[in-house]
């Protein structure tokens, strides 16, 4: 029984079917090409050999017949492995059909060798029998314009032809060669048609394309296409060429991309990615790094725009990532780097010397013509290009000086990304195992960055580096079996050193952060103070920091409280250091104060405080004479006193003599340890300089009063009221008059009256009330009561509106006290001036500006009525209350109406009570507009002053009032009744007919008596 292996077709048996199309089949060489049915077609073609329609019809008929027979053909009598190798030519029908169609196409091409339609159809047929069935992809519309190469590569990669099946390249090698030869013949006849070239090139992307065709032959074909087609169509070929090169990898990819980059550098970034992740070769990091560095420099100069939208810094960061990953392959080691740096420095010095030499003019006028010298590269428009640099040439195998490049192209340009650049450089040295150089790089980075963000980035990387070293050394100690005792001891010592360095780094972090902030702003006083505090009790470091800070800070650019730095430095020497254990050094403190007095501070007050602190230091050490001398120096008055204190163009020392803070301290010092005369001299100088404020005037006068210089004290008050206007002078007048009255009482009455009149003459209405009261009290105690009443009468006319009610109250009280109650009637009447009742409507006619506002008018009326009631004038009191009712809405001021209600119950009759109710309804209707109604309701609800007596009658009179009142308003109504107020119930119909509560004291009056 045959085995499965013996049933498999052999390679020779499968190869025996080929070649099918070479030489070109004909009825002479292949008798089975024609059948009896084909004789009529052949005769027709012989008769009309130049008829394209006849040839096209014959080809289509033969193809359709093959398709129809293919559908009913049984499976080929071959095992699955054989079918997989032959694929489209596995059946005898496919092979004979290929030969028949090839015979027809070749015969037609003899007649129509330049027909693109015929060649394309023929080539598609041949490709279908060799490459397999073409997979048709769905596309979302046509392409209007060829995109940029970056996008074109991505789109073309997605649109590459795909086939199902395909002839095995070993078994069907002859057919593959025949297909390629057919394409060559087609291109010989039609070399300028890009579609034929693209069809030809698509063969080389087939996964079963023989290696003899898909490598060197393919590259030559791509080159011939570029040489044959016009430049406008090269982009169509380059897209396929680059994709084919990417698939092959290795040197092919590199050389093809280099050729294209010479024309279009837009895909350089894609090329660098391919160099780092190649298909069939090792990475080329040096070439990728040089290309990225070139792109970063060109982008920084504005000569390149990344198609991926990357900024110049992002391109440089990509270069840094390559350097970090491939440190050994890209960059120089430490020794080579140092040599390169020295060579670069020497070249820069020579260039600087040559630049400083005086150049002889080559032309007196006109443009210069360059006659000699090295060649200079220019662009197409004649602009000079950037000089050649080996660091940007990927063909040069020389490695890069990474350190110099990062300093020149990174730190010098992208100062805001210093943290990333420094950490990248340090990582490069770490990858090269140059740990000392990496540590030096970290330290240099920490000493140069200007932002906390960059500092944190570098410090974290530095700390992580230290931890990794410690972990590595500890791991090596754990594996002591592989090391000798000497090596283990050396490792332990190195570990101890690394741990000490790491601890020192963590301890230095606050100082390093402070260094960053000071570098960012050397004139930041607060950061210098923090630096001083960091040193703690180390007096030497504190003194050195103070000195450095004062030498560094520019006074005109310093932040606030620069003077405090000098003061604290002086106190440092005065107190014997931070802990106070050192010896006090007043001489050094005086030198610091002396230096501070010569600093041009931004504010005069800062300089004044320095002088004051110097004087206070002398006082603390009981050097009173020195303290006085210091203040005398500070307050020395120049010849020209007409200097504007607020003129910042002048120095602080020039404007110091007008500092009130300085003079205030000086005068306090003279009051404490000086004499009266010296103190008076200082006060007089303050007044002469016209820098005194009200407090200085009051203090000067109080000082003279304490020393029994009363008249001089009053003169100072008078000078003060001349210097200042109201409202400042009011306080001085208030103190002056009270002191004067207390001192002389009624002995100098006329003088006191003159002073009060002077004070009231220019006093505005708002603050004059206390002066009038003081004036009236003076007259009441030491003068005439009549003059006192006249003063109060003047006050009611002069004071501010908000004080008039209080003045009238005081005026009335004094009048009643001195002349009795009847004398207050004119005062009450004048308080009600400006309002006249309208008898016809019980409303008010304004005949002049009212003296008091409505609410206070009602209050004064109630007091007026109470006074009349005491005098027995009930009718006058009722009329006054009725007059006041026009200002009181019953819903807002229920207490007023309650007062009138009780007044009528006590003194009125039924008629007067009804009149009160009528007036109440009238007033309520007067205020019953929408806005006032809502405001009244809101106020009543807020204050909780709604009339509770309307809810339930409490006596017969209240019941009568409720019955008569009925509803709010003049006329009882049902359809036009106002809506009930919140919290009240609408009156029911039966409530109007309710029987009022019985009153046992009710007086019965018959109709006849009425």
Buried (B, 14 or more C-beta within 10 A) or exposed (E): EEEEEEEBBEEEEBBEBBBBBBEBBBEEEBEEBBEEEBEEBEEBBEEEEEEBEBBBBBBEEBBEEBEEBEEEEEEBEBEEEBBEBBBBBBBEBBBBBBBBBBBBBBBBBEBBBEBBEBBBBBBEBBBBBBBBEBEEEEEEEEEEEBBEBBEBBEEBEEEEBBBEBBBBBEBBBBBBBBBBEBBEBBBEBBEEBBEBBBBBBBBBBBEBBBEBBBBEBBBEBBBBBBEBBEEEBBBBBBBBBBBBBBBBBEEBBBEBBEBBBEEBBBBBBBBBEBBBEBEEBEBBBBBBBBBBBBBBBBBBEEEBEBBEEBEBBBBBBBBBBBBBBBBEBBBBBBEEBBEBBEEEEEEEEEEEEEEEEEEEEEEEEEEEEEEEEEEEEEEEEEEEEEEEEEBBBBEEEEBBBBBBBBBEBBBEBBBEBBBBBBBBBBBBBBBBEBBEBBBBBBBBBBEBBBBBBBBBBBBEBBBEBBEEBBEEBEEBEEEEEEBEEEEBEEBEEBBEEBBEEBEEBEEEEEEBBBBBBBBEBBBBBBBBBBBBEBBEEEBEBBBEBBEEBBEEBEBEEBBEBBBBBBBBBBBBBBBBBBEEEEEBBBEBBBEBBEBBBEBEBBBBBBBBBBBBBBBBBBBEBEBBEBBBEBBEEBBEEEEEEEEEBEEEEBBBBBBBBBBBBBBBBBBBBBBEEBEBEBBBBBBEBBBEBEBBBBEBBBBBBBBBBEEEBBEBBBEBBBBBBEBBEBEBBBBBBBBBBEBBBEBBEEEBBEEBBEBBEBBBEEBEBBBBBBBBBBBBBBBBEBBEBEBBBEBBBBBBEBBEBEBBBBBBBBBBEBBBEEEEEEBBBEBBEBBBEBBEBEEEEBEBEEEEEBBBEBBBBBBBBBBBBBBBBEEEBBEBBBBBBBBBBBBBBBBBBBEBBBBBBEBBEEEBEEEBBBBBBEBBBBBBEBBBEEEBBEBBBEBBBEEEBBBEBBEEBEEBBBBBBBBEBBBBBEEEEEEEBEEEBEEEEEEEEEEEEEEBEEEEEEEEEEEEEE
